C-alpha cells in the first residue's frame, strides 16, 4: 500500500481498489491520466512517477527520519511534480510568431 493511501485513510477519504494499487509517484503525476492519448505525455508522467518512487525510498534509509530529511524529500518530490507538469505543458505550446 502506498503512503498516499495511508494518508488518505487517516483523513477519511474514499479510496478505490485501483487507487490502492498505485504507487505514490503514479498518484502524484497522474500517470494513467492521458485523455489525448499522447505517448510523449505518458512517457513523461511515467518517468516522473518512477523518479518520485525512487526519491520515496530515501525515507527508508537507515537512521532517524529527521524533519530536515522529510522536508527535503517532500521538496524533491514537489520539484519533480512541477517538472512533469511543465514538460507536458511544453508539448502544447505552438511555434507561433508574436
C-alpha positions as CSV (number, residue, x, y, z in Angstrom):
1,X,0.0,0.0,0.0
2,X,1.4,3.4,-0.9
3,X,1.9,6.1,1.7
4,X,-0.7,8.3,0.0
5,X,-3.3,5.7,0.5
6,X,-2.5,5.5,4.2
7,X,-2.6,9.3,4.5
8,X,-6.0,9.4,2.7
9,X,-7.3,6.7,5.1
10,X,-6.3,8.9,8.1
11,X,-8.4,11.8,6.9
12,X,-11.3,9.6,5.9
13,X,-11.2,9.9,2.1
14,X,-12.7,7.2,-0.1
15,X,-10.1,5.1,-1.9
16,X,-10.9,2.9,-4.8
17,X,-9.3,-0.5,-5.2
18,X,-7.5,0.8,-8.3
19,X,-6.0,3.7,-6.3
20,X,-4.8,1.3,-3.6
21,X,-2.6,-0.4,-6.2
22,X,-1.0,2.8,-7.4
23,X,2.4,4.0,-6.2
24,X,2.8,7.4,-4.7
25,X,4.6,8.5,-7.9
26,X,1.7,7.4,-10.1
27,X,-0.8,9.2,-7.9
28,X,1.1,12.4,-7.8
29,X,1.8,12.6,-11.6
30,X,-1.5,11.3,-12.7
31,X,0.4,8.6,-14.6
32,X,-2.7,7.0,-16.0
33,X,-4.4,10.3,-16.9
34,X,-3.9,10.8,-20.6
35,X,-7.1,11.9,-22.3
36,X,-5.4,12.9,-25.6
37,X,-3.6,9.6,-25.6
38,X,-0.3,11.3,-26.4
39,X,2.6,8.8,-26.0
40,X,5.1,11.5,-25.0
41,X,2.8,12.7,-22.2
42,X,2.5,9.1,-20.9
43,X,6.3,8.7,-21.0
44,X,6.9,12.0,-19.2
45,X,4.4,11.1,-16.4
46,X,5.7,7.5,-16.1
47,X,9.3,8.6,-15.8
48,X,8.4,11.3,-13.3
49,X,6.4,8.7,-11.3
50,X,9.4,6.4,-11.3
51,X,11.7,9.2,-10.0
52,X,9.2,10.1,-7.3
53,X,9.1,6.5,-6.2
54,X,12.9,6.3,-6.1
55,X,13.0,9.5,-4.0
56,X,10.5,8.0,-1.7
57,X,13.0,5.2,-0.8
58,X,15.1,7.9,0.9
59,X,12.5,7.7,3.7
60,X,13.7,4.1,4.4
61,X,17.4,4.9,4.6
62,X,18.6,3.5,7.9
63,X,18.8,6.1,10.7
64,X,16.4,8.6,12.2
65,X,14.0,10.2,9.7
66,X,14.6,13.8,10.8
67,X,12.3,16.7,10.0
68,X,15.1,18.0,7.7
69,X,15.3,14.8,5.7
70,X,11.5,14.6,5.5
71,X,11.2,18.2,4.3
72,X,14.0,17.7,1.7
73,X,12.3,14.6,0.4
74,X,9.0,16.4,0.1
75,X,10.6,19.3,-1.7
76,X,12.3,17.0,-4.1
77,X,9.0,15.3,-4.9
78,X,7.3,18.7,-5.4
79,X,10.1,19.7,-7.9
80,X,9.6,16.5,-9.9
81,X,5.8,17.1,-9.9
82,X,6.4,20.6,-11.2
83,X,8.8,19.5,-13.8
84,X,6.4,16.8,-15.0
85,X,3.6,19.4,-15.3
86,X,5.7,21.9,-17.2
87,X,7.2,19.2,-19.5
88,X,3.7,18.1,-20.5
89,X,2.6,21.7,-20.9
90,X,5.5,22.5,-23.1
91,X,4.2,19.9,-25.6
92,X,1.1,22.1,-26.1
93,X,3.0,25.3,-26.9
94,X,2.8,26.1,-30.6
95,X,5.6,27.7,-32.6
96,X,3.8,31.0,-33.4
97,X,5.3,34.3,-34.1
98,X,4.3,37.0,-31.7
